[in-house]
Amino acid sequence: MKFTGKIKNSRGEIIELKNGSELTSAMRDSAKKDGRIAGQAEDLLSKNSSATFRSYLASQGVTLKDAIRALGIQDIGSQQVRALYENNNTKPLFNAVLEDGFREGYLAAGRADQLIAKTITMDQMSYQYYNLENKDNDDLDLSFVGQGAPIPVVTIKLDTDHTIFVYKRGGGIEITDEAKSMNIDMLALHLRKRGMQMGRTDEKLAIQRLLNGYFKDGTDAAPTLGVKTANDWSLTDIWYAQQYAAQKYGFSYNRVLMNLKTAEQWATQKEANGNLLFLNELKRGELPNVINNVPFVTEEMPDNRIMLVDTNLALAEYQYKGFSVENDRNVKTQIEGSYATVTSDYIPFDPNARLIITLDQARS
């Protein structure tokens, strides 16, 4: 199966997609010009990575659907896996189709994207750490400046004691020869399930970084705050934490993380007369809001802990290679598989953009 016919791209140009060795050369050229993957172009090409094929399509101003249409395929889901997988011309397309399947489950089950302030692109797997000098003094305030007087500043400096390293993480599928007779729609269900597992794992990593920081010396550890009465917390303790953080750190938290046990305690709080505080919400089958947001319930949060987060500044994703699918051969089974991978990690940006409320400790 080869790309046939000419198609109009998003720029209104009529183009014809490459085949065979010409396609490989075209993908190499576009990958080397793509700042996100330029330094990895040869390695990604050797593994038929979906990243290089998508980069080529983007350079041509066409979408994956355009490419499928250029093959004369009306319904990609009804195609046999073998038809795309074992054809050199369509193998790059196959991995791009798989990426969509993995990503659907990955995004459906994983919520890490809800916690990230910014994704920072890296051109190598290590990155220097930068921070603000004198960030806790009054120089951060908007100050009155006398005529001719210097304007107060803070300094962004290189922290030579800390370096950020990212690692390749992923999972995949291996398809036996017999299983290649299945159609793409059937494969998509398996991909979605596998992607969901990967998304949940990625979410757990993001939450662990928020809870514990990235650096072992505690440089980016979150501040903590107790409650008025240990092990007997209430709505006012959440209110107090919000006001405390706003005054001390200047943050307005927009997410609240807790585990299911704590969420149940939150939902079943009672008034002084013994009535449920959130009775109306419970009747509607809803979890009552905290700081005007539905609680982010996760098993990664320990008992007796609630974490307030300003997602605009709390966590950054350092990414060397984005989510993509590549081919490789399993050295044990000798079966060639397709693997969804991402090379990144999550690093707290401003430690004070999150606050951990310790429900079993009284505040001083």
N, C-alpha and C positions, 0 to 999 in steps of 0.2 A: 504494500500500500504506500503510495507516494502522494505528496501534496500536489494537487492538480488545480488548474484554473487560476485566475487572477481575482484578487479581492480589493475592495476599497478600504483604506485604513482611516483612522480617526482624523487624519490631516487632509482627507479627501484625495489622497494619492492612490493610484492603482499599483499594487505590488504583487509579486509572486513569491511565496515562501520557498526557501531552499530545501534541497534533499541531500541525503547521503553525506559524502565528504564535504560538499559545499555547505551543508547545514552546520557541520562541526566547525568549519572555519568561521562561519558567520557568528556562531555562538561564542567562539573564542574572542573574536573582535569586539562584540558587544559587551562581553563580560569584563574585558580589560579596560573598557571605558566606563564601566559602572562602578562608581565609588564605593558602593556597598560590598562588592565581591571582587574587585579588581585584583587584590593580592592573593586571592584563592582560586583564580580562574582555572589554572591547569588542573589543580586537584579536583575541583568540582566537575570539570569536563570529563576527567577519567572515571568518575562515578556516575556519569549521566545525571547529574543533579538537576532537579527541576528549577533551581535558581538560575542556571545558565540559559535554559530554554525560555523561561519567563523574561529574563533580561533581553534576550533576542527578540521576543515578541514585542516587548515594550519599545525597543529601538525601532521596530517597524511600525509602531503605532497601531498594533492589532491586539486583540484579546485572545484568551484561550478558546472561547467560543468561535471566534473567527478562524482559528487554526483548525478546529474540528470541522467547521463548515468547508474549509479548503480541501479537506480529505473526502468530501462528498458524503459525510456521515450525518444523517438526520437525527438519529437517536443513539448517542454514545453509550447509554446505559444498556442497550441490547447487544452491544458488541461483545464477542468472546475476549477474555483476557489474552488468550494466545495471539489473537489477531493483531493486537497492539504491542504486546510484550516481546514477541520474538521477531519483530521487524525492525531493522536498524534505523529506518527512517522515522518510525513512530515511537521508538523507545523513549526518547526525550519527552514526547507528548504524554506517554503513559505515566511517567513519574509526575508530570504536572497535574494530570487527572487524579492521581493518587493523593497528591498534596491537598487538593480540595476536599477529598474524603476524610483524610486525617484531620485537617484543620476544622472541619465542621464539628467533629466530636471534641476536639481540643478546646475550641472556643465555647462550646455548649456546656462543658463540665468544669472547665477551669476558669477562675475569676481573677487571676493575677492582674489582668489588664485594668481591673477596677481600682487597683491600688498603686499603679505606676504613674509618677509625675511626668517622666520623660524617658525615652529610649535613646541612649547615647551610643553612636556607632563607633566601633574600634577598628583599626587597621592591623592589629596584632592581638594576641591573646593575653596581653598584659597592658595595664594602663596606670599612669601615675595618678595619685590621689591629691586633690586640691582642696584647700579649705580657706576659711576667712580668718585673718589675724585680728585679734582683739574684737571678736564678733559679739562678745557679751557686754561691751561697754556702751556708753551713750552715743558713740559715733554713728550708730545705726539710725539714730533718730534724725528727723528733719529739724535742723538746728538754725537758730538765728545767727546770721553771719554779719559782722561789722564791715563797714566800707574798707576794702583792701585787705581784709583778714582772710586767712586760708580757709577753704571749705573743708569741714571734717570728712574724712574718708575711711573706708575699711580696705584692707589689702587682701586680694586673692593670692595665695602663695602655694607653692609646691611643697607637699608634705613628704619629705625624703624618707621618713620612717615607715611609710605605708605604701604598698603597691596592690593594685587590684588584679586578680587573675580570674579568667573565665574558663569554663570547661564545657566540653561537648556533652550534651545530654540527648537522649532519644530512645526510640523504640521502633519496631517495624514488624513486617510480615514476611514470611517465606512461602512461596506458592509451589507446591509439587507439580510435576508434569500433568498428573491426572486432574488436579484442581484448576489448571489453566483453561479447562473447558467451560468454567462458569462464566456468566456474563458480568459486565462491569457493575450493574445494579446490585447483584449479590455481593460482589467484592466490597462495594461501598458500605454495606452494613457492617462488615468486619472492620473496615477502616474506621468507621465512626466509633465503634466500640473501643478499638485500640487507641484512637485519638482522645477519647474521654478519659481513659486511664492516664495518659500522658498529661492532659490538661490538669487533672486533679493533683498530680505529683508536682507540676510546675507551680500551682497555687500554694501548695504546702511550703515549697522553698521560699516563696515571696513572704509568706507569713512568718516563717522562722527567722528571716532576715529582719523583719520589723520587730519581732519579739526580742531577739538576741543580738542583733547587729551582725556585721560581717567580720570585723577585726577582733581577734582574740583578746587584745588588751583592753577592750571596752571603750575604745575611742568613740564609737558611734552607738553606744548603749542608750536606750530610751530612759528618760526620767520617770520616776514612780511617785505615786501619791496614795496615801492611805484613805480610809473612810472615817467618819466621825466615831462610829462604834464598830470595832472589829467583829466580823461575822454577822453583822446585823445592818447591812447597807440598805439604802433607800433611794428614792428618786432625787432627794435633795443632795445626795453625795455625787450624783452625776452632774447636777447643776453646779455644785461647788467646784468640781474638777474643770468644767468648762470655763467658769469665771476665773479660776486660779490660773489656767493656762493662758487665757486671753491677757491677763494683767502681767504675768511673769514672762511669757515667751512671745506674746503677740499673735498667737495662732487661733484660728477658728476651726475646730475639728469638724469634718464632714462625714466621717465614717466611724462606726463603732464595732469592734470585733469581740466576740465572746463565743464560748462553746454552748452546746445544746442545754446542758444542765443549768448554766448561768442564765441562758435565755428563758428557760422555764421559770426560774426564780424571778426574773424581771417581769415576765408576763403575769405572774400570779401574786404580785405585791398587793397588799391590802391596806385599806384606809384604817383610821383609828377605830371606826365602828365595826370593823371586821369584813366590810364589803370589798370585793375585788376592785382594785383601782382601775383596771383596764377591762371591765366587764363587757362593755360594748364591742371592743375590738375582738375579744375572745368569742363573743356570740357570732361575729362575722367570720370567724376562722382566720383572723389576722394576728400577726405578731405585732404588738404595739411598738411604735417608733421610739427611737432614742435619738436625741438631738436632731429631731425632724428627719431621721433616716431609719429605714428598716434595718435591724441588726444584721451584720455580716456574721452568720453562724458558721463556725468551723471547729472541727475536732482538734486542730492544732493549738487552740487557745487552752491553757490549763485551767483547772478549777480555781475559783476565787481570783480570777483576773479578768479585767475588761480593758481593752486597749482603744483609746481614742486616736484617730489618725486624720491629719490634714493631707489628703492625697495629692495636693498641688506641690508639696515639697518634701514629703516623707521618704519616698523610695524612687530610685532611678534604676533602670535596667541598662547594664553595660552589655552591648551585643557585638560580637565578632562576626557571627553568621546568623542570619534570620532563619525562621522556620522554613524548611524545605525538605524534599525527598530525594534520596540518592540510591544508587544500586551498589551492592557489594556481595561478595560470596562468603558464606559462612564456612570457616575453616574446618569446623567439626562435621557439619552435615553435607558440605559441598553443594548446597542448594543456594542459588542466587536469590537474594531477597531485596526488598525495598524498605528503606529505613527513613523515618521522619526524624530529623535532628534539629537542634538549635544550640548554638554556642554562645552562652550568655550567663550572667548572674545578676542578682539583685543586691544593691548596695544602698543603705540609708543615706540620704543626702543631708538633711538637717536633723540631727538627733532629737531636737525639741519639737519636731513636727509630728511627734507621736507621744502619747502619755499613757503609761500603764497604771491602772487603778488597782491597788492591792486590797481586795475585799476582806482579807483575813488580818489586816493590820490597821491599827488606828493611826490617824495622822496626828502629828505633833502640833 
